[in-house]
Amino acid sequence: MKKIAFILVLLFSFTKSASAQVAATEVEESQFTKNPSAYVGKTIKIKNISVFLPDAPIANKQGSKPCNPPTAGSKMIKLEFANPNFNGCFEIPVNICGSIPKNLECIGNVIIKIDATGNYKIIDCKIQP
């Protein structure tokens, strides 16, 4: 019985560590904002980006298409890019939001799943101390 429990614990720990590591291509923010459609279907990592998690809904930039509502269990988050013409809609799962201070602009590294149908999905976010 102890051997079975030990094997289950090992199996769970290997599965947990494997799911925590997401294969993502590191991309400079300027590369992404110049041509986001080039990354459709890919998972990318952008380092040192300004992250802002507001309490209130995020307003769209004038003249841009409105964001789709976030999927269940997600919230909208703002990433600030150097390219003023880029306007993307980013959503993040609520369970990841706990590590991000609300209403405070932070610098962090994000992993984003790029989907052509709507909002960009942030699947990991590490705020820098």
C-alpha positions in Angstrom: 0.0 0.0 0.0 2.9 2.4 0.8 4.5 1.6 -2.6 1.2 2.5 -4.4 0.9 5.8 -2.4 4.6 6.6 -3.2 4.1 5.9 -6.9 1.0 8.1 -7.0 2.9 11.0 -5.2 5.7 10.7 -7.7 3.3 10.6 -10.7 1.4 13.6 -9.4 4.7 15.6 -8.9 5.9 14.8 -12.4 2.6 15.8 -13.9 2.5 19.0 -11.9 6.0 20.1 -12.9 5.4 19.2 -16.6 2.2 21.3 -16.7 3.9 24.3 -15.1 6.4 24.4 -18.0 4.8 25.9 -21.1 6.7 25.8 -24.4 6.8 29.4 -25.5 8.8 31.3 -28.1 10.4 34.5 -26.6 9.5 37.5 -28.7 10.4 41.2 -28.4 7.3 43.3 -27.8 8.1 45.4 -30.9 8.1 42.3 -33.1 4.7 41.2 -31.7 3.0 44.6 -32.0 4.2 45.2 -35.6 2.7 42.0 -36.9 0.6 40.1 -34.3 -1.1 38.0 -37.0 2.3 36.3 -37.6 1.9 34.6 -34.2 -1.6 33.2 -34.5 -1.7 29.7 -33.2 1.5 30.1 -31.3 2.4 30.6 -27.6 4.8 33.5 -27.0 6.7 35.0 -24.1 7.2 38.7 -23.7 9.6 39.9 -21.1 9.7 43.2 -19.2 6.2 44.4 -20.2 4.1 46.8 -18.2 1.1 45.0 -16.6 -2.0 46.6 -15.1 -4.9 44.8 -13.5 -7.7 47.2 -12.9 -10.7 46.9 -10.7 -13.0 48.6 -13.3 -13.5 47.5 -16.9 -10.8 48.6 -19.4 -11.9 51.3 -21.9 -11.1 50.7 -25.5 -8.9 53.1 -27.4 -11.0 55.4 -29.7 -11.3 54.0 -33.2 -10.4 50.4 -32.2 -12.6 47.4 -32.3 -14.2 46.5 -29.0 -12.8 43.6 -27.0 -14.8 40.4 -26.6 -16.0 39.8 -23.1 -13.6 37.6 -21.1 -14.3 33.9 -21.0 -15.7 32.4 -17.8 -13.1 32.4 -15.0 -11.1 35.2 -16.6 -10.6 38.9 -16.3 -9.4 41.6 -18.7 -5.9 42.9 -18.1 -3.9 45.8 -19.7 -0.5 45.3 -21.2 1.2 48.6 -22.1 3.3 48.5 -25.3 5.7 51.0 -26.7 3.8 51.0 -30.0 0.9 53.5 -29.5 -0.9 52.1 -32.6 -1.2 48.6 -31.2 -4.5 47.8 -29.4 -4.9 44.2 -28.2 -7.4 42.7 -25.8 -5.8 40.5 -23.2 -7.5 38.2 -20.7 -6.0 36.3 -17.8 -7.4 33.5 -15.7 -8.6 34.6 -12.3 -6.4 32.1 -10.5 -3.3 33.8 -11.9 -4.5 37.3 -10.9 -3.6 36.7 -7.2 0.1 37.4 -7.9 -0.7 40.7 -9.6 -1.3 43.8 -7.5 -4.6 45.5 -8.5 -4.6 49.1 -9.8 -0.8 49.3 -9.7 1.3 49.2 -12.9 4.0 46.5 -12.6 6.7 45.1 -14.8 6.5 41.4 -15.6 7.0 38.5 -18.0 3.9 37.1 -19.7 3.2 34.0 -21.7 0.4 34.6 -24.2 -1.5 32.1 -26.4 -2.4 33.9 -29.6 -5.8 33.1 -31.1 -7.2 34.6 -34.2 -10.8 34.6 -33.0 -10.7 37.2 -30.2 -8.9 38.1 -27.1 -5.3 37.1 -26.5 -5.1 34.6 -23.6 -2.4 35.1 -21.0 -1.6 31.7 -19.6 1.2 32.8 -17.2 2.4 36.0 -15.6 5.4 36.6 -13.4 5.6 40.0 -11.8 9.2 41.2 -11.1 10.0 42.2 -7.6 
